[in-house]
């Protein structure tokens, strides 16, 4: 480190060229850097659809939806369970 300081003191133009070279390389690298501001991310999603022919919404909820929901709640890592838009709550 001491040797580098001595060279820079004795040859200031050489030191300036080293710094300028590093700056030019940095600017060139920055302009070629590809950064996606909105990357495509696939979020893991699971959809469960059910049908019960001839069943009323209340029967559907009691016999099908509620047991499935309870089973899904026991799985670790699930952050959200939601009913689709337009379906009865």
Residue frames as qw, qx, qy, qz and C-alpha x, y, z in Angstrom:
[[0.000, 0.886, 0.464, 0.000, 0.00, 0.00, 0.00],
 [0.322, -0.782, 0.105, 0.523, 2.84, 2.33, 0.83],
 [0.429, -0.099, 0.599, 0.669, 4.43, 1.60, -2.53],
 [0.205, 0.655, 0.640, 0.345, 1.21, 2.59, -4.35],
 [0.159, -0.937, -0.221, 0.221, 1.09, 5.88, -2.44],
 [0.414, -0.551, 0.351, 0.633, 4.70, 6.64, -3.38],
 [0.367, 0.217, 0.676, 0.601, 4.01, 5.95, -7.07],
 [0.069, 0.815, 0.552, 0.162, 0.92, 8.18, -7.01],
 [0.263, -0.879, -0.026, 0.397, 2.84, 11.02, -5.39],
 [0.398, -0.400, 0.505, 0.653, 5.77, 10.74, -7.82],
 [0.045, 0.080, 0.712, 0.696, 3.58, 10.28, -10.91],
 [0.337, 0.348, 0.478, -0.732, 0.27, 12.15, -10.49],
 [0.523, 0.346, -0.380, -0.680, -0.65, 11.79, -14.19],
 [0.340, 0.095, -0.931, -0.091, -0.27, 8.01, -13.93],
 [0.061, 0.238, 0.804, -0.542, -2.50, 7.97, -10.84],
 [0.424, 0.387, 0.111, -0.811, -5.09, 10.14, -12.60],
 [0.488, 0.265, -0.658, -0.509, -5.11, 7.76, -15.59],
 [0.175, -0.063, -0.968, 0.169, -5.70, 4.78, -13.29],
 [0.216, 0.370, 0.589, -0.685, -8.64, 6.53, -11.64],
 [0.453, 0.414, -0.200, -0.764, -10.01, 7.70, -14.99],
 [0.351, 0.156, -0.873, -0.301, -9.74, 4.16, -16.39],
 [0.032, -0.222, -0.909, 0.352, -11.70, 2.77, -13.44],
 [0.323, 0.437, 0.310, -0.780, -14.38, 5.44, -13.87],
 [0.451, 0.354, -0.488, -0.658, -14.72, 4.76, -17.62],
 [0.272, 0.011, -0.959, -0.078, -14.97, 1.00, -17.02],
 [0.091, 0.312, 0.756, -0.569, -17.60, 1.63, -14.32],
 [0.409, 0.442, 0.048, -0.797, -19.69, 3.90, -16.55],
 [0.428, 0.260, -0.712, -0.493, -19.48, 1.44, -19.46],
 [0.166, -0.104, -0.969, 0.151, -20.54, -1.41, -17.19],
 [0.214, 0.365, 0.551, -0.720, -23.40, 0.63, -15.77],
 [0.463, 0.382, -0.215, -0.770, -24.80, 1.45, -19.19],
 [0.481, 0.162, -0.798, -0.324, -24.75, -2.23, -20.20],
 [0.088, 0.031, 0.874, -0.478, -26.30, -3.38, -16.93],
 [0.425, -0.286, -0.582, -0.632, -29.76, -4.78, -17.56],
 [0.065, 0.115, 0.757, -0.640, -32.06, -4.32, -14.61],
 [0.252, -0.443, -0.699, -0.501, -35.72, -5.17, -14.96],
 [0.196, -0.239, 0.351, -0.884, -37.81, -2.87, -12.80],
 [0.753, -0.021, 0.252, -0.608, -40.84, -5.13, -13.01],
 [0.077, 0.291, -0.936, -0.182, -39.57, -8.70, -13.36],
 [0.749, -0.115, -0.413, -0.505, -42.02, -11.46, -14.20],
 [0.135, -0.276, 0.843, -0.442, -42.60, -13.41, -11.01],
 [0.624, -0.210, -0.641, -0.394, -44.73, -16.53, -10.85],
 [0.378, -0.365, 0.563, -0.638, -46.34, -16.68, -7.45],
 [0.140, -0.051, -0.989, -0.025, -47.25, -20.20, -6.37],
 [0.532, -0.001, 0.136, -0.836, -51.03, -20.45, -6.52],
 [0.013, 0.128, 0.990, 0.051, -53.39, -23.35, -6.03],
 [0.513, -0.025, -0.074, -0.855, -57.03, -23.23, -7.11],
 [0.125, 0.136, 0.972, -0.145, -59.61, -25.69, -5.90],
 [0.470, 0.012, -0.235, -0.851, -62.92, -25.87, -7.76],
 [0.170, 0.118, 0.952, -0.226, -65.86, -28.00, -6.66],
 [0.498, -0.068, -0.340, -0.795, -69.33, -28.84, -7.92],
 [0.189, 0.141, 0.923, -0.303, -72.18, -30.73, -6.41],
 [0.206, -0.220, -0.624, -0.720, -75.07, -31.19, -8.83],
 [0.460, -0.562, -0.587, -0.357, -78.45, -30.19, -7.43],
 [0.509, -0.403, -0.509, 0.565, -77.07, -28.81, -4.17],
 [0.071, -0.964, -0.209, -0.146, -78.06, -25.46, -2.72],
 [0.290, 0.718, -0.374, 0.510, -75.36, -22.95, -1.78],
 [0.542, -0.612, 0.398, -0.416, -75.83, -23.76, 1.92],
 [0.980, -0.071, 0.184, -0.016, -75.43, -27.50, 1.30],
 [0.723, 0.567, -0.181, 0.351, -72.42, -26.87, -0.91],
 [0.004, -0.752, 0.431, -0.498, -70.76, -24.84, 1.80],
 [0.699, -0.474, 0.402, -0.354, -71.55, -27.26, 4.61],
 [0.965, 0.015, 0.259, -0.019, -70.76, -30.51, 2.79],
 [0.812, 0.418, 0.061, 0.402, -67.95, -29.54, 0.43],
 [0.266, 0.797, -0.156, 0.519, -66.39, -26.11, 0.90],
 [0.503, -0.763, 0.271, -0.302, -66.07, -26.15, 4.70],
 [0.926, -0.256, 0.237, 0.145, -64.29, -29.54, 4.90],
 [0.732, 0.472, 0.034, 0.490, -61.91, -28.57, 2.09],
 [0.019, 0.857, -0.165, 0.488, -61.16, -25.24, 3.75],
 [0.704, -0.642, 0.268, -0.144, -60.46, -26.94, 7.08],
 [0.934, 0.013, 0.185, 0.306, -58.10, -29.41, 5.39],
 [0.529, 0.656, -0.017, 0.539, -56.27, -26.62, 3.58],
 [0.275, -0.880, 0.173, -0.347, -55.84, -24.66, 6.83],
 [0.856, -0.457, 0.220, 0.102, -53.73, -27.50, 8.24],
 [0.804, 0.368, 0.060, 0.462, -51.08, -27.14, 5.49],
 [0.454, -0.645, 0.018, 0.614, -48.01, -25.12, 6.51],
 [0.345, -0.134, 0.400, 0.838, -46.97, -22.14, 4.41],
 [0.080, 0.648, 0.622, 0.432, -50.41, -21.07, 3.23],
 [0.170, -0.084, -0.224, 0.956, -50.71, -17.34, 3.71],
 [0.397, 0.201, 0.082, -0.892, -54.18, -16.68, 2.35],
 [0.163, 0.320, 0.921, 0.153, -57.37, -18.55, 1.56],
 [0.261, 0.303, 0.036, -0.916, -59.92, -16.57, -0.41],
 [0.534, 0.480, 0.690, -0.092, -63.24, -17.25, -2.11],
 [0.324, 0.197, 0.493, 0.783, -63.45, -16.18, -5.73],
 [0.205, 0.190, 0.063, -0.958, -65.28, -13.02, -6.67],
 [0.563, 0.017, -0.396, -0.726, -68.95, -13.53, -7.27],
 [0.538, -0.145, -0.830, -0.001, -69.24, -16.65, -5.15],
 [0.567, -0.714, -0.181, -0.369, -71.34, -16.71, -1.99],
 [0.116, 0.539, -0.657, 0.514, -69.39, -16.26, 1.26]]
